[in-house]
């Protein structure tokens, strides 16, 4: 594990997450790593957001999620996230109907612009939601509906 | 736990004060999930294999870190943008999977 990986200390929030993981007996192979196992392993999007972000109050807006309206192959759906907010420190992606809603989270240093593009798996037609965190700790959200023809979960 | 040399494709281009970095990791993800014939739900039944973390540095300073999951596509793709940057700046991409395998690649912007 590369200990330099974390750019921003999550402070109390990440301690809370670790506390939850320990408390729930989930002490995983990743107990000392920063990868937020409990957030990635929950089946509930609301809980995933709370675990990943340390809060659940999200203001919708200032976040644009771009994804195809129809994805023939749910195994590789291009998704990009952009925000007009200053001081964005983190971007997370959630797929509410996937077996595990938290898809990925990204931490940005000041040099990084509030943008990320990736390709994700979607099990079925659903909204893809992005949550952006500012340096002040405030959460903003945006979403896009993707119709999936063939789901991307097996394999 | 081994280095998967040559797994990373990466391109970085500077234009109008913004450097765009695009990278793709050649990697077959194993979600370990099987659809239960009775319930129709996906459940984790087999060992998983996925890229867990990816970091990007510019001139030795880490500027971007991602925590990924089985929800990435095969051959995980990532694009990001950096304020400033110019041809010749050095970009390093590093990844590690859930089994401790890893690789990294350093390449100049504009190369």
Interface residues (C-beta under 8 A of the other chain):
Chain A: X1 X2 X4 X5 X6 X7 X29 X34 X35 X36 X40 X75 X76 X77 X78 X80 X93 X95 X98 X99 X100 X102 X103 X104 X105 X106 X107 X108 X109 X111 X112 X113 X115 X116 X117 X118 X119 X120 X121 X123 X152 X153 X154 X155
Chain B: X18 X29 X30 X31 X33 X34 X35 X41 X42 X43 X44 X52 X53 X55 X58 X61 X62 X63 X64 X65 X66 X67 X68 X69 X70 X71 X72 X73 X74 X76 X77 X78 X79 X80 X81 X82 X83 X84 X94 X96 X98
